[in-house]
């Protein structure tokens, strides 16, 4: 399994352009919200020893994702817990709407428009093209960017940036990598 530095540097290698990063701060949350809504459309009940638990696939997805984030980086994962809770809470207002599926699909599409506009400015393909695992890293990358803007986790930023620059050079000029 790749460590946090490898994951974030891989993602950052195609996310240097400020406009691209700005579009991702809109597109990624929209996509995550839409996927959360899609995963919240079916509700299941688990009965264990006279205790009933109600859950959706979204809860399972976020639980697994958060475990992965904690394995990668505890401080970033703590913030992702709050982000995930807010996301699940906001989805709860729409999940029972009769047109929830269509709302999710429209928001998903709009999120991807922002993503691809950003990559137009970046002049690089999205990270998930070469590694589907980068879908899970996108929100963690944005959280890391927030931390960096706040002056937190400077060592992490100083580690991943040169790694990302090197990876980007290899992407731009594979014959010299």
DRENPA-3360 file (N, C-alpha, C; in nm, 2 decimals, always signed):
BEGIN
1 = XXXXXXXX = +0.09/-0.12/+0.00/+0.00/+0.00/+0.00/+0.09/+0.12/+0.00 ~ +0.05/+0.22/-0.08/+0.13/+0.35/-0.09/+0.11/+0.43/+0.04 ~ +0.21/+0.50/+0.08/+0.20/+0.58/+0.20/+0.13/+0.72/+0.16 ~ +0.11/+0.80/+0.26/+0.04/+0.93/+0.24/+0.13/+1.02/+0.14 ~ +0.26/+1.02/+0.15/+0.34/+1.10/+0.07/+0.33/+1.06/-0.08 ~ +0.33/+0.93/-0.10/+0.32/+0.87/-0.24/+0.18/+0.90/-0.29 ~ +0.08/+0.89/-0.21/-0.06/+0.91/-0.26/-0.08/+1.06/-0.30 ~ -0.04/+1.15/-0.20/-0.07/+1.29/-0.23/+0.02/+1.35/-0.34;
9 = XXXXXXXX = +0.15/+1.30/-0.34/+0.24/+1.35/-0.45/+0.19/+1.30/-0.59 ~ +0.13/+1.18/-0.59/+0.08/+1.13/-0.72/-0.04/+1.22/-0.76 ~ -0.13/+1.25/-0.67/-0.24/+1.34/-0.70/-0.20/+1.48/-0.73 ~ -0.11/+1.53/-0.65/-0.06/+1.67/-0.68/+0.01/+1.68/-0.81 ~ +0.07/+1.57/-0.86/+0.15/+1.58/-0.98/+0.06/+1.63/-1.10 ~ -0.07/+1.62/-1.09/-0.15/+1.67/-1.20/-0.25/+1.78/-1.14 ~ -0.20/+1.84/-1.03/-0.28/+1.95/-0.97/-0.19/+2.06/-0.92 ~ -0.12/+2.13/-1.01/-0.04/+2.24/-0.97/-0.11/+2.37/-1.01;
17 = XXXXXXXX = -0.18/+2.38/-1.11/-0.24/+2.50/-1.16/-0.35/+2.55/-1.06 ~ -0.34/+2.67/-1.02/-0.43/+2.73/-0.92/-0.58/+2.72/-0.96 ~ -0.60/+2.74/-1.09/-0.74/+2.74/-1.14/-0.79/+2.59/-1.13 ~ -0.71/+2.50/-1.16/-0.75/+2.36/-1.15/-0.78/+2.32/-1.00 ~ -0.70/+2.37/-0.91/-0.72/+2.34/-0.77/-0.85/+2.40/-0.72 ~ -0.88/+2.53/-0.77/-1.00/+2.60/-0.73/-1.12/+2.52/-0.79 ~ -1.12/+2.47/-0.91/-1.23/+2.40/-0.96/-1.25/+2.27/-0.89 ~ -1.14/+2.21/-0.84/-1.16/+2.09/-0.76/-1.22/+2.11/-0.63;
25 = XXXXXXXX = -1.20/+2.23/-0.57/-1.27/+2.26/-0.44/-1.42/+2.27/-0.46 ~ -1.47/+2.28/-0.58/-1.61/+2.28/-0.61/-1.65/+2.14/-0.66 ~ -1.58/+2.09/-0.76/-1.61/+1.97/-0.83/-1.60/+1.84/-0.74 ~ -1.50/+1.83/-0.66/-1.48/+1.71/-0.58/-1.59/+1.70/-0.47 ~ -1.62/+1.81/-0.40/-1.73/+1.80/-0.30/-1.87/+1.77/-0.37 ~ -1.89/+1.83/-0.49/-2.02/+1.80/-0.56/-2.02/+1.65/-0.59 ~ -1.92/+1.59/-0.64/-1.91/+1.45/-0.68/-1.93/+1.36/-0.56 ~ -1.86/+1.40/-0.45/-1.87/+1.32/-0.33/-2.02/+1.33/-0.28;
33 = XXXXXXXX = -2.07/+1.45/-0.28/-2.21/+1.46/-0.23/-2.31/+1.38/-0.32 ~ -2.29/+1.38/-0.45/-2.37/+1.31/-0.54/-2.36/+1.16/-0.52 ~ -2.24/+1.11/-0.50/-2.21/+0.97/-0.48/-2.27/+0.93/-0.34 ~ -2.26/+1.01/-0.24/-2.32/+0.99/-0.11/-2.47/+0.97/-0.12 ~ -2.53/+1.06/-0.20/-2.67/+1.06/-0.22/-2.71/+0.93/-0.29 ~ -2.64/+0.89/-0.40/-2.67/+0.77/-0.47/-2.66/+0.65/-0.37 ~ -2.56/+0.65/-0.28/-2.54/+0.54/-0.19/-2.63/+0.54/-0.07 ~ -2.71/+0.65/-0.06/-2.81/+0.67/+0.05/-2.95/+0.64/+0.00;
41 = XXXXXXXX = -2.97/+0.60/-0.12/-3.10/+0.58/-0.17/-3.17/+0.45/-0.12 ~ -3.08/+0.35/-0.08/-3.13/+0.23/-0.02/-3.09/+0.22/+0.12 ~ -3.20/+0.20/+0.21/-3.18/+0.19/+0.35/-3.19/+0.05/+0.40 ~ -3.10/+0.00/+0.48/-3.11/-0.13/+0.53/-3.12/-0.13/+0.68 ~ -3.17/-0.24/+0.73/-3.19/-0.26/+0.88/-3.11/-0.38/+0.92 ~ -3.04/-0.37/+1.03/-2.97/-0.48/+1.09/-3.02/-0.50/+1.23 ~ -3.06/-0.62/+1.26/-3.11/-0.64/+1.40/-3.01/-0.74/+1.47 ~ -2.96/-0.69/+1.58/-2.87/-0.77/+1.66/-2.91/-0.76/+1.80;
49 = XXXXXXXX = -2.95/-0.88/+1.86/-2.98/-0.89/+2.00/-3.09/-0.78/+2.04 ~ -3.20/-0.78/+1.97/-3.30/-0.68/+2.00/-3.27/-0.53/+1.98 ~ -3.16/-0.51/+1.92/-3.12/-0.37/+1.88/-3.12/-0.36/+1.73 ~ -3.18/-0.26/+1.69/-3.20/-0.24/+1.54/-3.11/-0.12/+1.49 ~ -3.03/-0.15/+1.39/-2.95/-0.05/+1.33/-2.99/-0.02/+1.19 ~ -3.01/+0.11/+1.16/-3.04/+0.14/+1.02/-2.92/+0.20/+0.96 ~ -2.89/+0.16/+0.83/-2.77/+0.21/+0.77/-2.79/+0.21/+0.61 ~ -2.71/+0.28/+0.55/-2.71/+0.28/+0.40/-2.57/+0.25/+0.35;
57 = XXXXXXXX = -2.56/+0.21/+0.23/-2.42/+0.18/+0.17/-2.33/+0.31/+0.19 ~ -2.38/+0.43/+0.20/-2.30/+0.55/+0.22/-2.23/+0.54/+0.35 ~ -2.29/+0.49/+0.45/-2.23/+0.48/+0.58/-2.11/+0.38/+0.57 ~ -2.14/+0.27/+0.51/-2.03/+0.17/+0.49/-1.91/+0.22/+0.41 ~ -1.94/+0.29/+0.30/-1.84/+0.35/+0.22/-1.76/+0.45/+0.30 ~ -1.82/+0.54/+0.38/-1.75/+0.64/+0.46/-1.67/+0.57/+0.57 ~ -1.72/+0.47/+0.63/-1.65/+0.40/+0.74/-1.52/+0.34/+0.68 ~ -1.53/+0.27/+0.57/-1.41/+0.21/+0.51/-1.31/+0.31/+0.46;
65 = XXXXXXXX = -1.37/+0.42/+0.40/-1.28/+0.53/+0.36/-1.20/+0.59/+0.47 ~ -1.28/+0.62/+0.58/-1.22/+0.68/+0.70/-1.11/+0.59/+0.76 ~ -1.13/+0.46/+0.77/-1.03/+0.37/+0.82/-0.91/+0.38/+0.73 ~ -0.92/+0.38/+0.60/-0.81/+0.40/+0.51/-0.74/+0.53/+0.54 ~ -0.81/+0.64/+0.55/-0.75/+0.77/+0.58/-0.68/+0.77/+0.71 ~ -0.73/+0.70/+0.81/-0.66/+0.70/+0.94/-0.53/+0.62/+0.93 ~ -0.53/+0.52/+0.84/-0.41/+0.44/+0.82/-0.30/+0.53/+0.75 ~ -0.35/+0.62/+0.66/-0.26/+0.70/+0.59/-0.21/+0.82/+0.67;
73 = XXXXXXXX = -0.30/+0.89/+0.74/-0.26/+1.01/+0.81/-0.37/+1.05/+0.91 ~ -0.34/+1.04/+1.04/-0.44/+1.06/+1.14/-0.49/+1.20/+1.15 ~ -0.40/+1.30/+1.14/-0.45/+1.44/+1.15/-0.54/+1.48/+1.03 ~ -0.51/+1.43/+0.91/-0.60/+1.46/+0.80/-0.73/+1.38/+0.81 ~ -0.72/+1.26/+0.86/-0.84/+1.17/+0.88/-0.94/+1.23/+0.98 ~ -0.89/+1.29/+1.08/-0.98/+1.36/+1.18/-1.06/+1.46/+1.12 ~ -1.00/+1.55/+1.03/-1.08/+1.65/+0.96/-1.18/+1.58/+0.86 ~ -1.14/+1.47/+0.80/-1.22/+1.40/+0.71/-1.34/+1.34/+0.78;
81 = XXXXXXXX = -1.33/+1.30/+0.91/-1.45/+1.26/+0.99/-1.55/+1.37/+0.99 ~ -1.51/+1.49/+1.02/-1.61/+1.60/+1.02/-1.67/+1.63/+0.88 ~ -1.58/+1.63/+0.78/-1.63/+1.65/+0.65/-1.73/+1.54/+0.61 ~ -1.70/+1.41/+0.64/-1.79/+1.30/+0.61/-1.92/+1.32/+0.68 ~ -1.92/+1.35/+0.81/-2.04/+1.37/+0.89/-2.13/+1.48/+0.83 ~ -2.07/+1.59/+0.79/-2.14/+1.70/+0.73/-2.20/+1.66/+0.60 ~ -2.12/+1.59/+0.52/-2.17/+1.54/+0.39/-2.29/+1.45/+0.41 ~ -2.28/+1.35/+0.50/-2.40/+1.26/+0.52/-2.52/+1.34/+0.58;
89 = XXXXXXXX = -2.49/+1.43/+0.66/-2.60/+1.51/+0.71/-2.68/+1.59/+0.60 ~ -2.60/+1.66/+0.51/-2.66/+1.73/+0.40/-2.74/+1.64/+0.31 ~ -2.68/+1.52/+0.28/-2.75/+1.43/+0.19/-2.89/+1.38/+0.26 ~ -2.89/+1.38/+0.39/-3.01/+1.33/+0.45/-3.13/+1.42/+0.42 ~ -3.11/+1.54/+0.38/-3.22/+1.63/+0.35/-3.28/+1.60/+0.21 ~ -3.21/+1.53/+0.13/-3.25/+1.50/-0.01/-3.28/+1.35/-0.04 ~ -3.22/+1.26/+0.04/-3.23/+1.12/+0.02/-3.37/+1.07/+0.00 ~ -3.47/+1.12/+0.07/-3.61/+1.08/+0.06/-3.69/+1.15/-0.05;
97 = XXXXXXXX = -3.63/+1.24/-0.11/-3.70/+1.32/-0.22/-3.73/+1.22/-0.33 ~ -3.85/+1.24/-0.39/-3.89/+1.15/-0.50/-3.79/+1.15/-0.62 ~ -3.72/+1.26/-0.64/-3.63/+1.28/-0.75/-3.49/+1.28/-0.71 ~ -3.46/+1.21/-0.60/-3.32/+1.21/-0.54/-3.22/+1.15/-0.64 ~ -3.26/+1.05/-0.71/-3.17/+0.99/-0.81/-3.13/+1.09/-0.92 ~ -3.23/+1.16/-0.97/-3.20/+1.26/-1.07/-3.12/+1.38/-1.02 ~ -3.15/+1.42/-0.90/-3.07/+1.52/-0.84/-2.92/+1.48/-0.83 ~ -2.90/+1.36/-0.78/-2.77/+1.30/-0.77/-2.69/+1.30/-0.90;
105 = XXXXXXXX = -2.76/+1.25/-1.00/-2.70/+1.24/-1.14/-2.67/+1.38/-1.19 ~ -2.75/+1.48/-1.17/-2.72/+1.62/-1.22/-2.61/+1.67/-1.15 ~ -2.61/+1.66/-1.01/-2.50/+1.72/-0.93/-2.36/+1.64/-0.97 ~ -2.37/+1.51/-0.99/-2.25/+1.44/-1.03/-2.20/+1.49/-1.16 ~ -2.28/+1.51/-1.26/-2.24/+1.57/-1.39/-2.18/+1.70/-1.37 ~ -2.24/+1.79/-1.30/-2.19/+1.93/-1.28/-2.05/+1.92/-1.21 ~ -2.04/+1.83/-1.11/-1.91/+1.82/-1.05/-1.80/+1.78/-1.15 ~ -1.83/+1.69/-1.24/-1.73/+1.65/-1.34/-1.70/+1.75/-1.44;
113 = XXXXXXXX = -1.80/+1.84/-1.47/-1.77/+1.95/-1.55/-1.66/+2.04/-1.49 ~ -1.68/+2.07/-1.36/-1.58/+2.15/-1.29/-1.44/+2.08/-1.30 ~ -1.44/+1.95/-1.28/-1.31/+1.87/-1.28/-1.24/+1.88/-1.41 ~ -1.32/+1.86/-1.52/-1.26/+1.86/-1.65/-1.22/+2.01/-1.70 ~ -1.29/+2.11/-1.65/-1.25/+2.24/-1.68/-1.12/+2.27/-1.61 ~ -1.11/+2.23/-1.49/-0.98/+2.24/-1.42/-0.86/+2.18/-1.49 ~ -0.89/+2.06/-1.54/-0.78/+1.99/-1.61/-0.75/+2.05/-1.74 ~ -0.84/+2.12/-1.80/-0.81/+2.20/-1.92/-0.71/+2.30/-1.89;
121 = XXXXXXXX = -0.72/+2.37/-1.78/-0.62/+2.47/-1.73/-0.49/+2.41/-1.69 ~ -0.50/+2.29/-1.63/-0.38/+2.22/-1.59/-0.30/+2.16/-1.71 ~ -0.37/+2.13/-1.81/-0.31/+2.07/-1.93/-0.25/+1.93/-1.89 ~ -0.33/+1.86/-1.81/-0.29/+1.72/-1.77/-0.42/+1.64/-1.74 ~ -0.41/+1.52/-1.77/-0.52/+1.43/-1.75/-0.55/+1.41/-1.60 ~ -0.67/+1.38/-1.56/-0.71/+1.36/-1.42/-0.63/+1.24/-1.36 ~ -0.60/+1.25/-1.23/-0.52/+1.14/-1.17/-0.58/+1.01/-1.18 ~ -0.72/+1.00/-1.17/-0.78/+0.86/-1.17/-0.76/+0.79/-1.30;
129 = XXXXXXXX = -0.72/+0.85/-1.41/-0.71/+0.79/-1.54/-0.60/+0.67/-1.53 ~ -0.50/+0.70/-1.45/-0.39/+0.60/-1.43/-0.41/+0.52/-1.31 ~ -0.49/+0.56/-1.21/-0.50/+0.50/-1.08/-0.64/+0.53/-1.02 ~ -0.73/+0.43/-1.03/-0.86/+0.45/-0.98/-0.87/+0.48/-0.83 ~ -0.76/+0.44/-0.76/-0.75/+0.47/-0.62/-0.75/+0.62/-0.59 ~ -0.71/+0.70/-0.69/-0.70/+0.84/-0.67/-0.84/+0.91/-0.65 ~ -0.95/+0.83/-0.68/-1.08/+0.88/-0.64/-1.09/+0.90/-0.49 ~ -1.04/+0.81/-0.41/-1.04/+0.82/-0.27/-0.94/+0.93/-0.22;
137 = XXXXXXXX = -0.84/+0.96/-0.29/-0.74/+1.05/-0.25/-0.78/+1.19/-0.28 ~ -0.86/+1.22/-0.37/-0.91/+1.36/-0.41/-0.96/+1.43/-0.29 ~ -1.05/+1.38/-0.21/-1.09/+1.46/-0.09/-0.98/+1.48/+0.01 ~ -0.90/+1.38/+0.03/-0.79/+1.39/+0.12/-0.69/+1.49/+0.08 ~ -0.66/+1.50/-0.05/-0.57/+1.60/-0.11/-0.63/+1.74/-0.08 ~ -0.76/+1.76/-0.10/-0.81/+1.89/-0.08/-0.81/+1.93/+0.07 ~ -0.83/+1.83/+0.16/-0.81/+1.86/+0.30/-0.67/+1.89/+0.33 ~ -0.57/+1.82/+0.27/-0.43/+1.85/+0.29/-0.40/+2.00/+0.24;
145 = XXXXXXXX = -0.46/+2.04/+0.13/-0.44/+2.17/+0.08/-0.50/+2.28/+0.18 ~ -0.61/+2.25/+0.24/-0.66/+2.34/+0.34/-0.56/+2.34/+0.46 ~ -0.51/+2.23/+0.50/-0.41/+2.23/+0.61/-0.29/+2.31/+0.57 ~ -0.24/+2.30/+0.45/-0.12/+2.37/+0.40/-0.15/+2.52/+0.40 ~ -0.27/+2.56/+0.36/-0.31/+2.70/+0.36/-0.31/+2.76/+0.50 ~ -0.34/+2.67/+0.59/-0.35/+2.72/+0.73/-0.21/+2.71/+0.80 ~ -0.11/+2.67/+0.73/+0.02/+2.66/+0.78/+0.05/+2.53/+0.86 ~ -0.04/+2.43/+0.85/-0.03/+2.31/+0.92/+0.04/+2.20/+0.83;
153 = XXXXXXXX = +0.10/+2.10/+0.89/+0.16/+1.99/+0.81/+0.26/+2.04/+0.71 ~ +0.34/+2.14/+0.74/+0.45/+2.19/+0.65/+0.54/+2.08/+0.61 ~ +0.58/+1.99/+0.70/+0.67/+1.88/+0.66/+0.61/+1.80/+0.55 ~ +0.49/+1.77/+0.56/+0.42/+1.69/+0.46/+0.42/+1.76/+0.33 ~ +0.39/+1.89/+0.33/+0.38/+1.97/+0.21/+0.52/+1.97/+0.15 ~ +0.63/+1.99/+0.23/+0.76/+2.00/+0.18/+0.81/+1.87/+0.12 ~ +0.75/+1.76/+0.17/+0.79/+1.63/+0.12/+0.72/+1.60/-0.01 ~ +0.59/+1.62/-0.02/+0.52/+1.58/-0.14/+0.54/+1.67/-0.26;
161 = XXXXXXXX = +0.57/+1.80/-0.24/+0.58/+1.89/-0.35/+0.70/+1.85/-0.45 ~ +0.82/+1.83/-0.40/+0.92/+1.78/-0.49/+0.90/+1.65/-0.55 ~ +0.83/+1.56/-0.48/+0.79/+1.43/-0.53/+0.70/+1.45/-0.65 ~ +0.60/+1.54/-0.63/+0.50/+1.57/-0.73/+0.56/+1.63/-0.86 ~ +0.65/+1.72/-0.83/+0.72/+1.79/-0.95/+0.80/+1.68/-1.03 ~ +0.86/+1.59/-0.96/+0.93/+1.48/-1.03/+0.84/+1.39/-1.11 ~ +0.73/+1.36/-1.05/+0.63/+1.28/-1.12/+0.57/+1.35/-1.24 ~ +0.55/+1.48/-1.22/+0.49/+1.56/-1.33/+0.59/+1.56/-1.45;
169 = XXXXXXXX = +0.72/+1.58/-1.42/+0.82/+1.58/-1.52/+0.82/+1.45/-1.60 ~ +0.80/+1.34/-1.53/+0.80/+1.21/-1.60/+0.67/+1.20/-1.68 ~ +0.56/+1.25/-1.64/+0.44/+1.25/-1.72/+0.45/+1.34/-1.84 ~ +0.52/+1.45/-1.83/+0.53/+1.54/-1.94/+0.64/+1.50/-2.04 ~ +0.74/+1.42/-1.99/+0.84/+1.38/-2.08/+0.88/+1.23/-2.04 ~ +0.80/+1.13/-2.07/+0.82/+1.00/-2.03/+0.95/+0.94/-2.08 ~ +1.01/+0.98/-2.19/+1.13/+0.93/-2.24/+1.25/+0.96/-2.15 ~ +1.24/+1.07/-2.07/+1.35/+1.11/-1.98/+1.32/+1.07/-1.83;
177 = X = +1.23/+0.98/-1.80/+1.19/+0.95/-1.67/+1.26/+0.83/-1.62;
% end
